[in-house]
Amino acid sequence: MRFIYGIIVCIVIFANGLSGSESISLVTLSGRAPGYAGEEIVFYTYKDRITSTEKELVTLTIDENEEFSASFESPDKVTYMFSRKGRYYIYMFAEPGSDYEIVLPPRNDKSNWESINPYYEGIPTHIAILNHDREELNNLVREFDQAYDPLFGETLIRLTIDRDLDLLDSIRIRFDEQFGAVENPYFIQYSRYKMALLKIMAQLQSVRYISDNYFRQEPVLYDNIAYMELFNQVYNKYFLFFGRTVEGKKIYDDINRKGCFYELRNTLQSDKVLGEERLLELVILKGLHDAFYGSDFSRSGMLAILDSLADITKFPEHEQIAGHIRDKVTRLLTGFEPPGFELMNREGEMMSLSDFSGDYVYLNFCTAVSYGCLSEYEILNNLKNKHSEYLRIVTIFIDESYEAMQTFLSKNDYDWEFLYYGSQPSLLKEYDVRMFPTYYLIDRDGKLLMSPAPSPAENFENYLLRTMRSRREFR
């Protein structure tokens, strides 16, 4: 009741600010993709850099001559775009209204183990731009990174251990000589925040100093990946650290008992380093995102605060980020709908999660090379035979090809539903699959009942029967 009362007290109507419209221009990509004739390469961008939620941007259709041409609409800002193809993570920066002639790296397929690893990101590879000079953004960033990345080896160790400020000055002077005349606004900020990241990683400047000098008095650069990389480093788990201070202890009451955005905002305003409203709200969004994966704060309280922020913020970017956070943190919570899918079964038919509505769904992720999966298939077979009246067993099969799944099934007498993951490999991340097998139980209404669920060898059957008795659902 106290929690409900706290939410009611915090319901205040604010008028949302009107956002200006963004101008739209076309970005055109053309060039070659060696080894990919007849295939498609999908490029993505990030909706935001707190949740790293991805969205499709453009698809390159490679013709028989290994060539392509495609365009996409771009807002009036630099767009960071990327694709995971084979063993590569390829990326570039697209400036609005630009035409790019590019060459993708030659085909290099993943190994079997890399293919079934949901956290394999690939070899970072900056796409080569052929029709622009050194002053073009991609060429500037590539040249900068080639000089910057090696600093995170022996140089970083020297800076950290010896606190060699002369070495830091020499690095700064060298970069100023190399890039000091550059006028590209995105690159100027990119290089600035990259150098600040080096300082904080070498522990040459405190988190509070970086916050005060690189964020509090500065504009928020949502689309600059170097700004957001440093932001995520500086404000990582901010609620936990601020909650240890005398003035910060109140955030536990603000979140856990009241679930009140206004109370939390007022408490955080005592931390002068956060500065103006836009930065303060962004830090709150980052704090909610990080805290949701711990056990220190009430999830219902955080969701209430997240929804309040989305309702009253005058910054459109924050409303969008709040929505992305809610989608991300609730997708595997019991009582919420799990990520949907549409995958091919053994008969070559596309099936979606909604096709199983009305029954309990025992969803599992397995491979043909996992002993844990193979050892439990017979138990799954028994479960299917005993409880098929109300339980559907669905295995999302992870292997190098659809044909490999069919070969496996032709050699084994397993007649529950097998779906091949290949058309939606992102499911492994969406379901947080870290090992094989991984199980979930979904109820008749399509909502997660247990996340994750016990394996068949861990008395899953008893749990299912107890649940059905408690719901009076035996037929």
C-alpha positions as CSV (number, residue, x, y, z in Angstrom):
1,M,0.0,0.0,0.0
2,R,2.9,2.4,0.8
3,F,4.3,1.8,-2.7
4,I,0.9,2.4,-4.4
5,Y,0.4,5.5,-2.3
6,G,3.9,6.8,-3.3
7,I,3.0,6.4,-7.0
8,I,-0.3,8.2,-6.6
9,V,1.4,11.1,-4.8
10,C,3.8,11.4,-7.7
11,I,1.2,11.6,-10.5
12,V,1.6,15.2,-11.8
13,I,0.6,16.4,-15.2
14,F,3.3,18.0,-17.2
15,A,3.0,19.4,-20.7
16,N,5.5,17.7,-23.1
17,G,7.7,20.0,-25.1
18,L,7.2,20.0,-28.8
19,S,10.1,18.6,-30.7
20,G,11.3,20.1,-34.0
21,S,11.2,18.1,-37.1
22,E,14.4,16.6,-38.5
23,S,15.4,17.1,-42.2
24,I,15.9,13.8,-44.1
25,S,18.4,13.1,-46.8
26,L,19.6,10.1,-48.7
27,V,22.8,8.2,-48.2
28,T,23.9,6.0,-51.1
29,L,26.2,3.0,-50.8
30,S,27.7,1.2,-53.8
31,G,30.7,-1.0,-54.4
32,R,31.9,-4.6,-54.2
33,A,31.5,-7.5,-51.7
34,P,34.1,-10.2,-52.6
35,G,32.7,-13.7,-52.2
36,Y,29.1,-12.7,-51.5
37,A,27.5,-13.0,-55.0
38,G,23.8,-13.7,-54.7
39,E,23.6,-12.9,-51.0
40,E,22.3,-10.1,-48.8
41,I,24.1,-8.1,-46.2
42,V,22.0,-6.3,-43.6
43,F,23.3,-3.2,-42.0
44,Y,22.0,-2.0,-38.6
45,T,22.3,1.1,-36.4
46,Y,21.8,1.6,-32.7
47,K,18.5,3.2,-31.5
48,D,20.5,4.4,-28.5
49,R,23.8,3.6,-26.9
50,I,22.6,2.9,-23.3
51,T,20.6,-0.2,-24.3
52,S,22.5,-0.8,-27.6
53,T,19.1,-1.7,-29.1
54,E,19.6,-2.3,-32.8
55,K,17.4,-1.6,-35.8
56,E,17.8,-2.5,-39.5
57,L,19.0,0.3,-41.6
58,V,19.6,-1.0,-45.1
59,T,20.1,-4.3,-47.0
60,L,22.7,-4.7,-49.7
61,T,21.7,-7.2,-52.3
62,I,24.9,-8.5,-54.0
63,D,24.6,-9.3,-57.7
64,E,26.4,-12.1,-59.6
65,N,29.3,-9.7,-60.2
66,E,29.7,-9.2,-56.4
67,E,28.5,-5.6,-56.8
68,F,25.7,-3.6,-55.1
69,S,24.0,-0.3,-54.8
70,A,21.5,0.8,-52.2
71,S,20.2,3.9,-50.5
72,F,18.6,4.8,-47.2
73,E,17.0,7.8,-45.6
74,S,19.2,9.5,-43.1
75,P,18.3,12.2,-40.5
76,D,20.4,15.3,-40.4
77,K,23.2,13.7,-38.3
78,V,26.0,11.2,-38.6
79,T,24.8,7.6,-38.5
80,Y,27.0,4.8,-37.2
81,M,26.1,1.7,-39.1
82,F,27.4,-1.9,-38.8
83,S,26.9,-5.4,-39.9
84,R,28.0,-8.8,-38.6
85,K,29.0,-10.9,-41.6
86,G,31.1,-14.0,-41.2
87,R,34.0,-13.4,-38.9
88,Y,33.8,-9.6,-39.3
89,Y,32.1,-6.8,-37.5
90,I,32.1,-4.2,-40.3
91,Y,31.2,-0.6,-39.6
92,M,31.3,2.9,-41.0
93,F,30.0,6.5,-40.4
94,A,27.4,7.8,-42.8
95,E,27.1,11.5,-43.1
96,P,23.8,12.8,-44.4
97,G,23.4,13.3,-48.2
98,S,26.7,11.4,-49.0
99,D,27.5,8.9,-51.7
100,Y,30.0,6.2,-50.7
101,E,31.9,3.8,-52.9
102,I,33.0,1.1,-50.6
103,V,34.7,-2.3,-50.6
104,L,33.7,-4.9,-48.0
105,P,36.4,-7.3,-46.7
106,P,36.6,-10.6,-48.6
107,R,34.3,-13.4,-47.3
108,N,35.6,-15.2,-44.2
109,D,33.0,-17.5,-42.7
110,K,32.8,-18.3,-39.0
111,S,33.9,-21.6,-37.6
112,N,31.2,-24.0,-36.2
113,W,32.0,-22.8,-32.6
114,E,31.9,-19.2,-33.5
115,S,28.5,-19.7,-35.2
116,I,26.9,-21.0,-32.1
117,N,28.4,-18.5,-29.7
118,P,25.8,-15.8,-29.2
119,Y,28.4,-13.3,-27.9
120,Y,30.9,-13.6,-30.8
121,E,31.0,-10.1,-32.2
122,G,33.6,-10.6,-35.0
123,I,36.8,-8.8,-36.0
124,P,36.2,-5.0,-35.9
125,T,36.8,-3.8,-39.5
126,H,36.3,-0.3,-40.6
127,I,34.9,-0.3,-44.2
128,A,37.2,1.1,-46.8
129,I,35.9,4.3,-48.5
130,L,37.2,4.7,-52.0
131,N,35.7,8.0,-53.3
132,H,36.7,10.4,-50.5
133,D,39.9,12.1,-49.4
134,R,41.6,12.1,-46.1
135,E,39.3,14.8,-44.7
136,E,36.3,12.5,-45.0
137,L,35.0,11.4,-41.6
138,N,35.6,7.6,-42.0
139,N,39.2,8.2,-43.2
140,L,39.8,10.6,-40.3
141,V,38.4,8.1,-37.7
142,R,40.4,5.2,-39.2
143,E,43.6,7.2,-39.2
144,F,42.9,8.3,-35.6
145,D,42.1,4.8,-34.4
146,Q,45.2,3.4,-36.0
147,A,47.3,5.7,-33.8
148,Y,45.0,5.5,-30.7
149,D,44.3,1.8,-30.3
150,P,47.9,0.8,-29.7
151,L,47.9,3.1,-26.7
152,F,45.9,0.6,-24.8
153,G,48.8,-1.8,-24.6
154,E,52.2,-1.0,-23.0
155,T,51.5,2.7,-23.1
156,L,48.4,2.4,-20.9
157,I,50.4,0.3,-18.5
158,R,53.1,2.9,-18.2
159,L,50.6,5.7,-17.7
160,T,48.7,3.7,-15.1
161,I,51.7,2.5,-13.1
162,D,54.2,5.3,-13.5
163,R,51.6,8.1,-13.8
164,D,53.9,9.5,-16.5
165,L,52.3,12.9,-17.3
166,D,55.2,13.8,-19.6
167,L,54.2,10.8,-21.7
168,L,50.6,11.9,-21.7
169,D,51.7,15.4,-22.9
170,S,53.7,13.9,-25.7
171,I,50.7,11.8,-26.8
172,R,48.5,14.9,-26.8
173,I,51.1,16.9,-28.7
174,R,51.5,14.2,-31.3
175,F,47.7,13.9,-31.9
176,D,47.4,17.7,-32.0
177,E,50.0,17.9,-34.7
178,Q,48.3,15.1,-36.7
179,F,44.7,16.2,-36.4
180,G,44.7,19.7,-35.0
181,A,43.7,21.3,-38.3
182,V,40.7,19.0,-38.8
183,E,37.4,20.9,-38.9
184,N,34.8,18.1,-39.0
185,P,32.6,18.6,-35.9
186,Y,31.8,15.0,-35.3
187,F,35.5,14.0,-35.5
188,I,36.6,16.8,-33.2
189,Q,34.2,15.5,-30.5
190,Y,35.1,11.9,-31.3
191,S,38.8,12.5,-30.7
192,R,38.2,14.6,-27.6
193,Y,36.2,12.0,-25.8
194,K,38.5,9.2,-26.9
195,M,41.4,11.0,-25.3
196,A,39.3,11.5,-22.1
197,L,38.6,7.7,-22.1
198,L,42.4,7.1,-22.2
199,K,42.9,9.3,-19.2
200,I,40.2,7.7,-17.1
201,M,41.3,4.1,-18.0
202,A,44.9,5.1,-17.0
203,Q,43.4,6.5,-13.7
204,L,45.1,9.8,-14.4
205,Q,41.9,11.7,-13.8
206,S,39.0,10.9,-11.5
207,V,35.5,10.0,-12.6
208,R,34.2,13.1,-10.9
209,Y,36.8,15.3,-12.8
210,I,35.8,13.8,-16.1
211,S,32.1,14.2,-15.3
212,D,32.6,17.8,-14.4
213,N,34.8,18.7,-17.4
214,Y,33.4,16.6,-20.2
215,F,29.7,16.3,-19.4
216,R,28.3,18.8,-16.9
217,Q,28.9,21.9,-19.1
218,E,28.7,20.2,-22.4
219,P,25.9,19.4,-24.9
220,V,24.7,15.8,-24.8
221,L,26.0,14.0,-28.0
222,Y,23.6,11.0,-28.3
223,D,24.9,10.0,-31.7
224,N,28.6,10.3,-31.1
225,I,29.9,6.8,-30.2
226,A,33.0,8.2,-28.4
227,Y,30.9,10.5,-26.2
228,M,28.5,7.7,-25.3
229,E,31.3,5.2,-24.7
230,L,32.8,7.6,-22.1
231,F,29.4,8.4,-20.7
232,N,28.7,4.7,-20.1
233,Q,32.0,4.3,-18.4
234,V,31.7,7.4,-16.2
235,Y,28.1,6.7,-15.0
236,N,28.3,3.0,-14.8
237,K,26.2,1.8,-11.8
238,Y,25.8,5.4,-10.7
239,F,22.9,4.6,-8.3
240,L,25.0,2.2,-6.3
241,F,28.0,4.6,-5.9
242,F,25.8,7.7,-5.2
243,G,23.7,5.7,-2.7
244,R,26.8,5.2,-0.5
245,T,27.0,8.9,0.2
246,V,25.2,10.7,3.0
247,E,22.9,12.6,0.7
248,G,22.6,9.7,-1.7
249,K,21.1,7.2,0.7
250,K,17.7,8.6,0.1
251,I,17.5,7.1,-3.4
252,Y,16.7,3.7,-1.8
253,D,13.5,5.2,-0.4
254,D,12.8,7.1,-3.6
255,I,13.0,3.9,-5.6
256,N,12.1,1.0,-3.3
257,R,9.3,2.5,-1.2
258,K,7.9,5.4,-3.3
259,G,8.8,4.5,-6.9
260,C,8.7,8.2,-7.6
261,F,10.6,9.9,-10.4
262,Y,10.3,13.4,-8.9
263,E,11.7,12.3,-5.5
264,L,14.6,10.6,-7.2
265,R,15.3,13.6,-9.4
266,N,15.3,15.9,-6.4
267,T,17.7,13.7,-4.5
268,L,20.1,13.4,-7.5
269,Q,20.1,17.2,-7.9
270,S,22.2,17.4,-4.8
271,D,25.0,15.9,-6.8
272,K,26.1,19.1,-8.4
273,V,28.3,17.3,-10.9
274,L,25.3,16.3,-12.9
275,G,24.4,19.8,-13.9
276,E,21.4,20.7,-16.1
277,E,18.2,18.8,-16.6
278,R,19.1,16.9,-19.8
279,L,22.2,15.3,-18.4
280,L,20.5,14.6,-15.1
281,E,17.7,12.7,-16.9
282,L,20.1,10.8,-19.1
283,V,22.1,9.7,-16.0
284,I,18.8,8.5,-14.4
285,L,18.0,6.4,-17.5
286,K,21.5,4.9,-17.4
287,G,21.2,4.2,-13.7
288,L,17.8,2.5,-14.1
289,H,19.2,0.4,-16.9
290,D,22.2,-0.8,-14.9
291,A,20.3,-1.2,-11.6
292,F,17.7,-3.5,-13.2
293,Y,20.2,-6.3,-13.4
294,G,21.1,-6.2,-9.7
295,S,19.2,-6.9,-6.6
296,D,19.5,-3.6,-4.7
297,F,16.5,-1.8,-6.1
298,S,12.8,-2.7,-6.5
299,R,12.0,-3.6,-10.1
300,S,8.4,-2.4,-9.8
301,G,9.7,0.9,-8.4
302,M,12.2,1.3,-11.2
303,L,9.6,0.5,-13.8
304,A,7.2,3.1,-12.3
305,I,10.0,5.7,-12.4
306,L,10.9,4.8,-16.0
307,D,7.3,5.2,-17.1
308,S,7.0,8.6,-15.2
309,L,10.1,9.9,-16.9
310,A,8.9,8.8,-20.3
311,D,5.6,10.6,-19.7
312,I,6.9,14.0,-18.5
313,T,10.3,14.4,-20.2
314,K,10.6,17.3,-22.6
315,F,13.4,15.5,-24.5
316,P,12.2,13.2,-27.2
317,E,15.4,11.2,-27.1
318,H,14.7,10.3,-23.4
319,E,11.2,9.2,-24.1
320,Q,12.6,6.8,-26.8
321,I,15.4,5.5,-24.6
322,A,13.0,4.9,-21.7
323,G,10.9,2.8,-24.1
324,H,13.9,0.8,-25.2
325,I,15.0,0.2,-21.6
326,R,11.5,-1.0,-20.7
327,D,11.4,-3.4,-23.6
328,K,14.9,-4.7,-22.8
329,V,14.5,-5.3,-19.1
330,T,11.0,-6.8,-19.2
331,R,11.5,-9.2,-22.2
332,L,12.6,-12.1,-19.9
333,L,10.7,-11.2,-16.8
334,T,8.1,-13.6,-15.6
335,G,4.6,-12.3,-16.3
336,F,5.8,-10.5,-19.5
337,E,5.7,-11.8,-23.1
338,P,9.0,-13.2,-24.2
339,P,10.7,-12.2,-27.5
340,G,8.7,-13.4,-30.5
341,F,10.2,-15.4,-33.4
342,E,9.4,-16.8,-36.8
343,L,11.5,-19.9,-37.6
344,M,11.5,-22.8,-40.0
345,N,10.5,-26.3,-38.8
346,R,11.6,-29.6,-40.1
347,E,8.9,-29.6,-42.8
348,G,10.1,-26.2,-44.1
349,E,7.2,-24.3,-42.7
350,M,7.6,-21.0,-40.9
351,M,6.3,-21.1,-37.3
352,S,5.9,-18.3,-34.8
353,L,5.6,-18.3,-31.0
354,S,2.0,-17.4,-31.3
355,D,1.3,-20.7,-33.1
356,F,1.6,-22.4,-29.7
357,S,-0.8,-20.1,-27.8
358,G,-3.3,-21.9,-25.6
359,D,-0.8,-24.5,-24.4
360,Y,2.1,-24.4,-22.0
361,V,5.3,-24.1,-24.0
362,Y,8.6,-25.6,-22.8
363,L,11.0,-23.7,-24.9
364,N,14.6,-24.8,-25.1
365,F,17.8,-23.8,-27.0
366,C,20.0,-26.8,-28.0
367,T,22.8,-27.9,-30.3
368,A,23.7,-31.3,-31.7
369,V,27.2,-31.1,-30.1
370,S,26.1,-30.4,-26.5
371,Y,26.2,-33.4,-24.3
372,G,23.8,-31.7,-21.9
373,C,21.2,-31.4,-24.7
374,L,21.6,-34.9,-26.0
375,S,21.4,-36.4,-22.5
376,E,18.0,-34.8,-21.9
377,Y,16.3,-35.5,-25.2
378,E,15.0,-38.8,-24.0
379,I,13.4,-37.1,-20.9
380,L,11.9,-34.5,-23.2
381,N,10.5,-37.4,-25.3
382,N,8.9,-38.9,-22.3
383,L,7.4,-35.5,-21.3
384,K,6.0,-35.0,-24.7
385,N,4.3,-38.4,-24.7
386,K,2.9,-38.0,-21.1
387,H,1.7,-34.3,-21.3
388,S,1.0,-33.6,-25.0
389,E,-2.6,-32.7,-24.1
390,Y,-1.5,-29.3,-22.7
391,L,2.3,-29.1,-23.1
392,R,4.2,-28.2,-26.3
393,I,7.9,-28.8,-26.4
394,V,9.7,-26.5,-28.7
395,T,13.5,-26.8,-29.4
396,I,15.2,-23.9,-31.2
397,F,18.1,-25.8,-32.8
398,I,21.5,-24.2,-33.2
399,D,23.7,-25.6,-35.9
400,E,25.7,-24.5,-38.9
401,S,22.8,-25.1,-41.4
402,Y,19.1,-26.0,-41.7
403,E,20.3,-29.2,-43.5
404,A,22.3,-30.2,-40.5
405,M,19.2,-30.1,-38.3
406,Q,17.3,-32.2,-40.8
407,T,20.2,-34.7,-40.9
408,F,20.2,-34.9,-37.1
409,L,16.4,-35.4,-36.9
410,S,16.5,-38.1,-39.6
411,K,18.8,-40.2,-37.4
412,N,16.8,-39.7,-34.2
413,D,13.1,-40.4,-33.3
414,Y,12.2,-37.1,-31.7
415,D,8.8,-35.9,-32.8
416,W,8.3,-32.6,-30.9
417,E,8.8,-29.3,-32.6
418,F,12.3,-28.4,-33.8
419,L,12.9,-24.9,-35.3
420,Y,16.1,-23.8,-37.0
421,Y,17.5,-20.5,-35.6
422,G,19.2,-19.4,-38.7
423,S,16.7,-16.7,-39.9
424,Q,16.9,-15.1,-36.5
425,P,20.3,-15.6,-34.8
426,S,19.7,-12.6,-32.6
427,L,17.3,-14.8,-30.5
428,L,20.3,-16.1,-28.7
429,K,21.0,-12.7,-27.3
430,E,17.3,-11.8,-26.8
431,Y,16.8,-14.9,-24.7
432,D,20.2,-14.4,-22.9
433,V,21.4,-17.9,-23.9
434,R,24.8,-18.4,-22.3
435,M,24.9,-22.2,-22.3
436,F,23.2,-25.2,-23.9
437,P,20.7,-26.3,-23.1
438,T,18.7,-23.3,-21.8
439,Y,15.0,-23.6,-20.9
440,Y,12.0,-21.3,-20.5
441,L,8.4,-22.0,-19.6
442,I,5.6,-20.0,-21.2
443,D,2.0,-20.1,-20.0
444,R,-1.2,-20.5,-22.0
445,D,-1.5,-16.7,-22.4
446,G,1.9,-16.4,-24.0
447,K,3.7,-15.0,-21.0
448,L,6.8,-16.2,-19.2
449,L,6.0,-18.4,-16.3
450,M,9.5,-19.4,-15.4
451,S,12.6,-17.6,-16.7
452,P,14.8,-19.5,-16.9
453,A,13.0,-22.8,-16.3
454,P,14.5,-26.0,-14.7
455,S,15.8,-28.6,-17.1
456,P,13.9,-31.9,-17.5
457,A,16.4,-33.5,-15.2
458,E,15.8,-30.9,-12.5
459,N,12.2,-31.9,-11.7
460,F,10.6,-29.7,-14.3
461,E,7.6,-32.1,-14.5
462,N,6.8,-31.7,-10.8
463,Y,7.0,-27.9,-11.1
464,L,4.6,-28.0,-14.1
465,L,2.1,-30.2,-12.3
466,R,2.2,-28.1,-9.1
467,T,1.6,-25.0,-11.2
468,M,-1.3,-26.5,-13.0
469,R,-2.9,-27.7,-9.8
470,S,-2.5,-24.2,-8.3
471,R,-4.3,-22.7,-11.3
472,R,-6.9,-25.5,-11.4
473,E,-6.0,-26.2,-15.0
474,F,-6.1,-30.0,-15.3
475,R,-8.3,-31.1,-18.1
